[in-house]
């Protein structure tokens, strides 16, 4: 299992967190997504390390920007 924390810009509410959770959670191999709106941190647990471009695409699809 791999756990990686990303910083996402633009989230401000529970709906934001739900959108990001839904999109990132849909990535193959992801077993859990934990979003902290206040800090912008998104912690992803997955079977293997994820390609950051795949995570970036999912975050963008949700309407937000992956910072790191």
N, C-alpha and C positions, 0 to 999 in steps of 0.2 A: 504494500500500500504506500501511496505517496500523498503527502499533504503539502499544499502550496498556498501561500497567501499572496493575493494581488491587491493593488489599490485601484479603485474605480472612481472616476470623477463624475459628478452630476446627480448622484442619488440624494434624495431628501426626505423620503417617506417609506412607509411600509409597502406601498404599491411598487415603488422603485425596487425594493428588495425582492419582492415577489417576481417581478419581471426578470431580474438578473438571475435569481435562483432557478426559474423555469428554463431560461435559455442555456445557462451553464450546466444545469442538471441534465440537459438533453444530450450532452456530449458523451459519446461512447466511452464507457469505462468509469464515469463519474459516479460515486456512490453517495456523496454528501456535499452540500453547499451551505456554508454558514456566512450570512451577510450582516455586517455591522454598519448600518447607515451612517451613524455619527462619525466614524473614523474613515469610512469608505473602504474598509477591508473586506475582502471576499476570500474566505478560506475554502479551498476545494480539496476534497479527499477523492482519490482515484486509484484504480488498480495499478497504473504505471504513471510515470511523469507525463504531463500533457504538453503538447506543442503550444507555445504561447500564442502563435498566430491563430490557432483554433479557438483558444479562450478569447482572444481579442475579437474575433468574428462574432462569437456568441454574445459578448458584452455589447458590441456595436449593434447587433440585431435587437437587443433589448432597449437600445436608445441611449447608451452611456459610453464613456470613454475609458479604456484601460490605460492607466498611467504607468504602472509597473507590475 
